[in-house]
Amino acid sequence: MNISPSAFLKYLHATLQMMLGKQSAENSFDISEDGLWQAIFASWIISSIVSIIPIQAIGWNFFPIFLVTSLVSLLSFVLLSYYFLERLKKGALFLKFMVPYLWLSSMQMIFFASITIASTVTGILQFSLLSIPAIIWIVYWLIRISVQQLGVSRLIAFGFLAGKFIIETILGVTAGMSFSLT
């Protein structure tokens, strides 16, 4: 498994190429168990780097809790998705779906961090309006990859998106509450 910075950049570029319609998901990523772990690790690292901006406002004492919570939420999403796909009799498509889905999620974090940084550095709050088309484009692709790779309805595809959000929210709120109690 190659987890080098050049591999990260290669797969982020491949994600962008896929989102621009220039490559298929199958030709963009390593659709294997190693590719899954690489996507999980990349998503976790990117999440950790992107979180530095809000962590500065909250306090660095929260960072270790955030790291653990983000990894647990990511792994929970992956495991629950696998379980759900098994229940739908689509477990064989898990890697074909999850690897591009995680890279798309990583690209989402990078888009929003870039918009936040541009808005903060320039002081031009209107840059935050760029998040609206970014949200639409990313949600479109997260739903599309689910429909495309799994052959499920848009409602089920939206369920994966909502499930990831719910898992992250529940674990994030729990971590925040436990941090505030200490």
C-alpha positions in Angstrom: 0.0 0.0 0.0 1.5 3.3 -1.1 0.6 6.1 1.3 3.1 8.6 0.1 2.3 12.3 -0.6 2.7 11.6 -4.3 0.0 8.8 -4.1 -2.3 11.3 -2.2 -1.9 13.8 -5.0 -2.3 11.2 -7.7 -5.6 10.1 -6.3 -6.9 13.6 -5.6 -6.1 14.4 -9.2 -7.9 11.3 -10.3 -10.9 12.3 -8.2 -11.0 15.7 -9.9 -10.6 14.1 -13.3 -13.5 11.8 -12.4 -15.6 14.8 -11.3 -14.9 16.5 -14.6 -16.0 13.4 -16.5 -12.6 12.6 -17.9 -12.1 9.3 -16.1 -14.3 6.5 -14.7 -14.1 5.5 -11.1 -12.7 2.1 -12.0 -9.8 3.7 -13.9 -9.2 6.4 -11.3 -8.5 4.4 -8.1 -7.0 1.2 -6.7 -10.2 -0.7 -6.1 -8.8 -3.2 -3.7 -8.5 -3.7 0.1 -5.2 -1.8 0.0 -6.9 1.0 -1.9 -9.7 1.1 0.7 -7.2 1.5 3.5 -5.3 4.1 1.5 -8.6 6.0 1.0 -9.4 5.7 4.7 -6.0 6.9 5.8 -6.0 9.8 3.2 -9.5 10.9 4.4 -8.4 10.8 8.0 -5.2 12.8 7.3 -6.9 15.4 5.2 -9.6 15.7 7.8 -6.9 16.3 10.5 -5.1 18.9 8.4 -8.3 20.7 7.5 -9.5 20.8 11.1 -6.5 22.9 12.1 -8.3 26.1 11.3 -11.3 25.5 13.6 -9.2 23.8 16.3 -7.3 27.1 16.7 -10.5 28.7 17.9 -11.6 25.8 20.1 -8.2 25.0 21.6 -5.4 22.5 20.9 -6.5 20.4 23.8 -9.4 19.2 21.7 -7.2 18.0 18.8 -6.4 14.5 20.2 -10.1 13.9 20.9 -10.9 15.1 17.4 -8.3 12.8 15.8 -9.8 9.8 17.6 -13.4 10.8 17.0 -12.8 11.4 13.3 -11.1 8.0 12.8 -13.9 6.3 14.7 -16.6 8.0 12.7 -14.8 7.2 9.5 -14.4 3.5 10.3 -18.0 3.4 11.6 -19.3 4.7 8.3 -17.2 2.2 6.4 -18.4 -0.7 8.5 -22.0 0.3 8.6 -22.0 0.8 4.8 -20.5 -2.6 4.3 -23.2 -4.1 6.6 -26.0 -2.2 4.8 -24.7 -3.3 1.4 -24.6 -6.9 2.6 -28.2 -6.6 3.6 -29.0 -5.3 0.1 -27.1 -8.3 -1.4 -24.6 -5.8 -2.9 -21.6 -6.6 -0.6 -19.5 -7.6 -3.6 -19.7 -4.0 -4.8 -18.4 -2.5 -1.5 -14.9 -1.7 -2.7 -16.0 -0.4 -6.1 -18.3 2.0 -4.2 -16.4 2.9 -1.0 -13.0 3.8 -2.5 -14.2 6.5 -4.8 -16.7 7.7 -2.2 -14.0 8.3 0.4 -11.8 10.1 -2.2 -14.8 12.3 -3.1 -15.3 13.0 0.6 -11.7 14.0 0.9 -12.1 16.3 -2.1 -15.1 17.9 -0.3 -13.0 18.7 2.7 -10.3 20.2 0.5 -12.8 22.4 -1.4 -14.4 23.7 1.8 -11.0 24.3 3.5 -9.8 26.2 0.4 -13.0 28.4 0.4 -12.6 29.1 4.1 -8.9 30.0 3.8 -9.6 32.3 0.8 -12.4 34.0 2.7 -10.3 34.3 5.9 -7.1 35.5 4.3 -8.6 38.0 2.0 -11.3 39.2 4.4 -13.8 38.9 1.6 -16.7 37.0 3.1 -18.4 36.7 -0.3 -15.9 33.9 -1.0 -18.0 31.8 1.3 -20.8 32.0 -1.4 -18.6 29.7 -3.5 -19.4 27.0 -1.0 -23.0 26.8 -2.5 -21.9 25.5 -5.9 -19.2 23.4 -4.3 -21.9 21.8 -2.1 -24.1 21.1 -5.0 -21.3 19.6 -7.1 -20.0 17.4 -4.3 -23.4 16.2 -3.3 -24.2 15.5 -6.9 -21.0 13.3 -7.2 -21.5 11.5 -3.9 -25.0 10.6 -4.9 -23.9 9.8 -8.5 -21.1 7.5 -7.4 -23.5 5.6 -5.2 -26.0 5.2 -8.0 -23.4 4.4 -10.6 -21.3 1.9 -8.6 -24.1 0.2 -6.7 -27.0 0.5 -9.0 -29.2 1.8 -6.2 -31.9 4.5 -6.2 -31.1 8.1 -5.5 -32.9 7.8 -2.2 -30.6 5.0 -1.0 -27.6 7.0 -2.4 -28.8 10.0 -0.3 -29.1 7.6 2.6 -25.3 7.0 2.5 -24.7 10.7 2.5 -27.1 11.3 5.4 -25.7 8.3 7.3 -22.1 9.7 7.1 -23.4 13.1 8.3 -25.3 11.5 11.2 -22.4 9.4 12.3 -20.0 12.3 12.2 -22.5 14.6 14.0 -23.3 12.1 16.8 -19.7 11.3 17.5 -18.6 14.9 17.1 -21.3 16.1 19.6 -20.4 13.3 22.0 -16.7 14.2 21.8 -17.5 17.9 22.3 -19.7 17.2 25.3 -17.0 14.9 26.9 -14.4 17.5 26.2 -16.4 20.3 27.8 -17.1 18.1 30.9 -13.4 17.6 31.6 
